Amino acid sequence: MTTSFDQRALATLPSRGELAQHDAAVWNLRLRRDAAAAEVPDWEALRERAAALKAFTLDHLDELLIGFEEKARAAGAHVHWATDATALCRIVTELLSARGARRVVKSKSMLTEECGLNPHLEARGIEVIDTDLGERIVQLAEEKPSHLIVPAIHKTRREIGALFHRHMGTPEGEDDPERLTRFARADLRRRFLAADAGISGVNFAVAETGSIVIVSNEGNVDLGTSLPTLHIACLGIEKLVPALADLPVFLRLLARSATGQPISAYTSVLTGPRAGGELHIVLVDNGRSALLSNETQRGALACIRCGACLNTCPVYRRAGGHAYGSVIPGPIGSVLGPALGGAAGAELPHASTLCGSCSAVCPVKIDLHGQLLAWRGERYRPPPAERLLSLGAALALRWPVLRGLARAALRLLWPLLARRHSRNPAEAWLAARELPPLPKHSFRAQWKQRERGRE
């Protein structure tokens, strides 16, 4: 049975304590982003430059992709093209099987999550270990990431301690973050050394040089791409930047927008395979070409996956990432959902207040709330009850007599509507909100009284 966004939101962060903790943790990332941006005098100029570079890339994507392939092959890499998720899974499986690889270490990759690569490989007897600490936590918990940058932000340290106790043998009751991280590092180190292959995502791909750029804070990317002889890099076709000189613009924006850091701890620029190794680059479409042809929505392909729009979104902060039912949550996920997520993503444009905060913080200036509004107009078909309600509101606004009757009726019904019970038509709204008490006198009544006082 398919569940709605509201149902998933109520199920994923059910208690007020969990909701408040999640809200505070995510909002802290927003505050750190603001502080980091304030320290850069040319911050808005950087955003303008990044937006212009992304627009140029999308306008010339076909040429840049061909140029990237030629340069990457010349540097010794193998380039593959995947039209959809099925093709990506098939290509990666064939590459691993041809080399007898049974143990894989994987760095953070939202694309492979989008395409379901992990379960596909595991079903074929290939062990896949996520090496980003947050990704490893949600993998052990058999969950999906709930944030683009901090995948396990919905987990408490006690939950993580219990998880590590079951899977890594840490002392029962251990919940100190530093000690838990040491246990995870020791466990992952032996898996790096035993791996037959490494799979990674890609933050940027440089058309001018055929290079791939991977950004991280934990060093797991360098280990996963250099220790095994086989490295498979998976990226969406929109990840290109025209030239190496353009890269600093995005690197200055990415870390500050994501976590408030001046720069990420590790930025790896890989051009061709390491000595004695193989580098296979898989360029994935999976609905991106169709989105590129949509003049209204194509701007969403400029996203650099920083997560800034999630951190500021009042809906995401209070609902959690799993409520979206999509690998990419938050405002950007709500924009990409209808394009890349099929029927499951059709309702996501309504998971928004249209406050515009997401557009205000986006480092590449995507008009997120404008695109959400456009999706609503394109995909939404209101049910009969909502159409009837809208018609009634239109009549009441047109005729003062009807407006007065509606106002009086609402005053009588308000105490009943504000009460939580299963038969209340407002129950779905009240499950996550409280209706404010009505003032003793309406604005209209107070205005009339004021006018009489003046007379």
C-alpha positions in Angstrom: 0.0 0.0 0.0 1.4 3.4 -1.0 1.7 5.9 1.8 1.4 9.7 1.5 4.0 12.3 2.5 2.0 13.2 5.6 1.8 9.5 6.7 5.5 9.0 6.2 6.3 12.2 8.1 4.3 11.2 11.1 5.9 7.8 11.1 9.6 8.8 10.7 9.8 11.5 13.5 6.9 10.6 15.7 7.9 12.2 19.0 8.3 15.9 19.8 11.8 15.2 21.2 13.0 13.6 18.0 11.5 16.3 15.9 13.1 19.1 18.0 16.5 17.3 17.9 16.3 16.9 14.1 15.2 20.5 13.6 18.0 21.9 15.8 20.7 19.7 14.1 19.7 20.7 10.6 19.2 24.4 11.5 22.7 24.5 13.0 24.0 23.6 9.5 22.1 26.6 8.1 23.6 28.9 10.7 27.1 27.7 9.9 26.4 28.2 6.2 25.4 31.8 6.9 28.5 32.5 9.0 30.8 31.1 6.3 29.0 33.0 3.5 29.3 36.3 5.5 33.1 35.9 5.6 33.4 35.9 1.8 33.1 39.4 0.4 32.3 38.2 -3.1 29.7 35.6 -2.1 26.9 36.8 -4.3 29.3 37.3 -7.2 30.4 33.7 -6.7 26.7 32.5 -6.8 26.1 34.5 -10.0 29.3 33.1 -11.6 28.3 29.5 -10.6 24.8 30.0 -12.0 26.2 31.3 -15.3 28.6 28.4 -15.6 25.9 25.9 -14.9 23.6 27.5 -17.4 26.4 27.4 -20.0 27.0 23.7 -19.2 23.4 22.8 -19.7 23.1 24.7 -22.9 26.2 22.9 -24.3 25.9 19.6 -22.5 26.1 17.4 -25.6 29.4 19.0 -26.8 30.9 19.0 -23.3 30.1 15.3 -22.8 31.8 14.3 -26.0 34.8 16.4 -25.1 34.9 14.9 -21.7 34.8 11.3 -23.1 37.6 12.0 -25.5 39.8 13.5 -22.8 39.1 10.8 -20.3 39.9 8.0 -22.8 43.1 9.8 -23.8 44.1 9.8 -20.1 43.6 6.0 -19.9 40.1 5.8 -18.5 37.3 3.7 -19.9 34.0 5.5 -20.4 30.6 3.9 -20.4 27.1 5.3 -21.0 24.1 4.2 -19.0 20.6 5.3 -20.2 18.9 4.4 -17.0 19.3 2.7 -13.6 19.0 -0.8 -15.1 21.9 0.0 -17.5 24.1 1.3 -14.7 23.5 -1.8 -12.5 24.3 -4.0 -15.5 27.5 -2.2 -16.5 28.9 -2.2 -12.9 27.9 -5.9 -12.4 29.6 -6.9 -15.6 32.8 -5.0 -14.7 33.0 -6.6 -11.3 32.1 -10.1 -12.6 34.7 -10.0 -15.4 37.4 -9.4 -12.8 36.1 -11.8 -10.2 35.5 -9.0 -7.7 33.4 -10.1 -4.7 34.2 -7.4 -2.1 33.5 -3.8 -2.9 34.1 -0.6 -0.9 31.9 2.3 -1.9 32.2 6.0 -1.2 29.2 8.3 -0.9 27.1 8.4 -4.0 23.6 9.7 -4.3 23.4 8.5 -7.9 24.0 4.8 -7.0 21.4 5.2 -4.2 19.0 6.6 -6.8 19.7 3.7 -9.1 19.5 0.9 -6.4 23.0 -0.3 -7.1 23.7 -1.7 -3.6 20.8 -4.2 -3.4 21.4 -5.1 -7.0 25.0 -6.2 -6.3 24.2 -7.8 -3.0 21.5 -9.9 -4.6 24.3 -11.3 -6.8 26.5 -12.3 -4.0 28.8 -9.2 -4.1 29.5 -7.6 -0.7 29.2 -3.8 -0.8 30.5 -1.8 2.1 29.7 1.9 2.3 32.7 3.7 3.7 31.4 7.2 4.5 30.6 7.0 8.2 27.1 8.3 7.9 26.3 6.0 4.9 27.8 3.1 6.9 25.5 3.8 9.8 22.3 3.8 7.6 23.6 0.7 5.8 23.9 -1.2 9.1 20.5 0.1 10.1 19.1 -1.1 6.7 17.7 2.4 6.0 18.1 5.0 3.3 20.0 8.2 3.8 17.9 11.0 5.2 20.1 14.0 4.1 22.4 14.7 1.2 25.4 15.6 3.3 24.7 14.1 6.7 23.0 10.7 5.8 22.4 9.7 9.5 21.3 13.0 10.9 18.1 11.4 12.0 20.0 9.0 14.3 20.9 9.7 18.0 24.3 8.7 19.3 22.7 6.1 21.5 21.0 4.5 18.5 24.3 4.5 16.7 26.1 3.0 19.8 23.5 0.2 19.9 24.0 -0.4 16.2 27.8 -0.6 16.5 27.4 -3.0 19.4 25.4 -5.4 17.4 27.5 -5.2 14.2 31.0 -4.3 15.4 31.1 -5.6 18.9 31.6 -2.3 20.6 31.0 -2.2 24.4 27.3 -2.2 25.3 26.1 1.3 26.2 29.0 3.0 24.4 27.7 6.3 22.9 30.8 8.6 22.9 31.1 9.9 19.2 34.9 9.9 19.2 35.2 6.4 20.5 32.5 5.1 18.2 34.3 6.7 15.3 37.6 4.9 16.2 35.8 1.5 16.2 34.2 2.3 12.8 37.6 3.4 11.4 39.3 0.1 12.6 36.4 -1.9 11.1 36.6 0.0 7.8 40.4 -0.2 7.5 40.4 -3.9 7.2 37.6 -3.8 4.6 39.6 -1.3 2.5 42.6 -3.7 2.5 40.5 -6.7 1.5 38.5 -5.0 -1.2 38.6 -6.2 -4.8 37.2 -3.0 -6.2 36.2 0.6 -5.3 33.0 2.4 -6.4 32.7 6.1 -6.0 30.4 9.0 -6.8 31.7 12.1 -8.5 31.1 15.7 -7.5 32.3 17.3 -10.7 33.7 16.2 -14.0 35.9 18.5 -16.0 35.3 18.5 -19.8 38.6 20.2 -20.6 40.8 17.6 -19.0 38.7 14.5 -18.7 39.2 14.6 -14.9 36.8 13.6 -12.2 36.6 15.5 -8.9 35.5 13.9 -5.6 35.1 15.9 -2.4 35.0 14.4 1.1 35.9 15.0 4.7 36.9 11.5 5.9 39.6 10.3 3.5 37.6 7.2 2.6 37.5 8.3 -1.0 41.3 8.2 -1.4 41.5 4.8 0.2 38.6 3.4 -1.8 39.9 4.7 -5.2 43.6 3.9 -4.7 43.9 0.6 -2.8 41.9 -1.6 -5.1 43.1 -2.0 -8.6 39.6 -1.4 -10.1 37.9 1.9 -9.6 34.4 2.5 -11.0 33.2 6.1 -10.9 29.4 6.8 -11.4 28.1 10.2 -12.2 25.0 11.9 -13.7 25.6 13.6 -17.0 24.8 17.0 -15.5 27.9 16.9 -13.2 30.2 18.5 -15.9 32.0 21.8 -15.6 33.6 23.3 -18.7 37.2 23.8 -17.6 39.6 23.2 -14.7 39.7 27.0 -14.1 35.9 26.9 -13.3 36.4 24.3 -10.5 37.4 26.8 -7.7 34.1 28.6 -8.1 32.2 25.5 -7.1 34.6 24.3 -4.5 34.4 27.7 -2.7 30.6 27.4 -2.7 30.1 23.7 -2.0 31.7 23.2 1.5 30.5 26.6 2.8 26.9 25.9 1.7 27.0 22.3 3.0 28.7 22.4 6.4 30.0 25.9 6.8 33.6 24.9 6.2 35.9 27.1 4.1 36.9 24.0 2.1 36.4 20.3 2.4 39.1 18.2 4.0 39.9 16.2 0.8 39.5 17.3 -2.8 40.7 14.5 -5.2 41.2 15.4 -8.8 41.7 12.1 -10.8 42.8 12.2 -14.4 43.1 8.6 -15.7 43.7 5.5 -13.6 46.4 5.1 -11.0 49.6 3.2 -12.0 48.7 -0.5 -12.5 45.0 0.2 -12.0 41.8 0.6 -14.1 39.4 3.5 -14.0 35.9 3.0 -15.4 33.7 6.1 -15.6 29.9 5.5 -16.0 27.9 8.5 -17.3 24.3 8.0 -16.3 21.2 9.7 -17.9 18.2 8.1 -15.9 15.7 10.8 -16.9 18.1 13.7 -17.0 17.9 14.3 -20.8 14.1 14.5 -20.5 14.4 17.0 -17.7 17.0 19.0 -19.8 14.3 19.4 -22.5 11.8 20.9 -20.0 12.5 24.6 -20.2 10.7 25.3 -16.9 12.4 22.7 -14.8 15.8 22.1 -16.4 17.5 24.5 -13.9 17.2 21.8 -11.3 20.1 20.0 -13.1 22.4 22.7 -11.9 22.2 21.3 -8.3 25.7 20.5 -6.8 24.1 18.4 -3.9 25.2 20.7 -1.1 22.1 20.2 1.0 21.7 23.9 1.8 18.0 23.9 0.7 17.3 21.0 3.1 18.9 22.8 6.1 16.7 25.9 5.7 13.4 24.2 4.6 10.8 24.3 7.5 9.1 21.2 6.0 12.2 19.1 5.8 13.4 20.1 9.2 10.2 19.0 10.8 9.4 16.0 8.6 12.8 14.3 8.1 14.3 13.0 4.9 12.5 9.6 4.9 9.1 11.3 4.7 9.9 12.1 1.0 10.0 8.5 -0.1 12.9 9.5 -2.4 16.6 9.2 -2.3 16.9 13.0 -2.6 14.8 14.8 0.0 14.0 18.4 0.7 13.2 21.1 -1.8 15.6 19.8 -4.5 14.1 16.4 -4.1 10.6 17.8 -4.4 11.6 19.4 -7.7 13.4 16.3 -9.0 10.8 13.9 -7.7 8.2 14.4 -10.5 10.9 14.3 -13.2 13.1 11.4 -11.9 10.9 9.7 -9.3 7.8 8.8 -11.4 4.4 8.5 -9.7 6.0 8.3 -6.3 7.4 11.9 -6.7 4.2 13.5 -8.0 3.0 14.7 -4.6 6.4 16.1 -3.4 5.9 19.6 -4.9 3.2 20.0 -2.2 5.7 19.3 0.6 6.6 22.9 0.7 5.4 26.2 2.1 6.7 28.1 -0.9 8.5 30.4 1.5 11.4 30.9 -0.9 14.2 30.2 1.7 15.5 27.4 -0.4 16.0 29.6 -3.5 17.7 32.3 -1.3 20.4 29.9 0.0 21.0 27.8 -3.2 24.7 28.4 -4.1 23.9 28.1 -7.9 20.7 30.2 -7.6 18.2 27.6 -8.7 14.7 29.0 -8.6 13.5 26.1 -6.4 10.2 27.6 -5.1 9.3 28.8 -8.5 9.9 25.3 -9.9 7.8 23.8 -7.1 5.0 26.1 -8.0 5.3 25.2 -11.7 5.1 21.5 -10.9 2.0 22.1 -8.9 0.3 23.8 -11.8 1.4 21.1 -14.2 0.8 17.9 -12.2 -1.9 18.7 -9.6 -5.5 17.7 -10.0 -7.5 18.8 -7.0 -10.1 16.4 -5.6 -13.8 17.2 -5.8 -14.0 18.3 -2.2 -11.2 20.8 -2.7 -12.7 22.2 -5.8 -16.0 22.6 -4.0 -14.3 24.4 -1.1 -12.5 26.7 -3.6 -15.8 27.5 -5.3 -17.4 28.3 -2.0 -14.5 30.6 -1.0 -14.7 32.4 -4.3 -18.4 33.1 -3.8 -17.9 34.2 -0.2 -15.2 36.6 -1.3 -17.5 38.0 -4.0 -20.6 38.4 -1.9 -20.4 40.2 1.5 -23.5 38.5 2.8 -22.1 35.1 2.1 -18.8 36.1 3.6 -20.5 37.2 6.8 -22.4 33.9 7.1 -19.2 31.9 6.5 -17.5 33.9 9.2 -20.2 33.3 11.7 -20.3 29.6 10.8 -16.6 29.3 11.2 -16.7 30.8 14.6 -19.3 28.2 15.7 -17.4 25.3 14.1 -13.9 26.4 15.2 -13.9 24.6 18.6 -14.9 21.4 17.0 -12.4 21.7 14.2 -9.6 22.4 16.7 -10.3 19.2 18.6 -8.4 16.1 17.7 -10.6 13.0 16.9 -10.7 10.5 14.1 -13.9 11.9 12.5 -12.7 15.5 12.4 -12.1 16.5 8.7 -9.1 18.6 9.9 -7.5 15.6 11.7 -4.7 15.2 9.1 -3.8 18.8 9.6 -4.0 18.7 13.4 -1.8 15.6 13.6 1.2 17.9 13.1 -0.2 21.3 14.0 -2.4 23.1 16.4 -5.1 25.6 15.4 -4.7 28.9 17.2 -7.5 30.1 19.4 -9.8 32.6 17.8 -9.8 36.2 19.1 -12.8 37.2 21.0 -13.8 39.7 18.3 -13.0 39.5 14.6 -10.8 42.2 12.9 -14.0 43.5 11.1 -15.8 43.9 14.4 -12.8 45.6 16.1 -12.5 48.0 13.1 -16.2 48.9 13.3 -15.8 49.5 17.1 -12.8 51.7 16.5 -14.6 53.8 13.8 -17.6 54.3 16.2 -15.1 55.5 18.8 -13.7 58.1 16.5 -17.2 59.4 15.6 
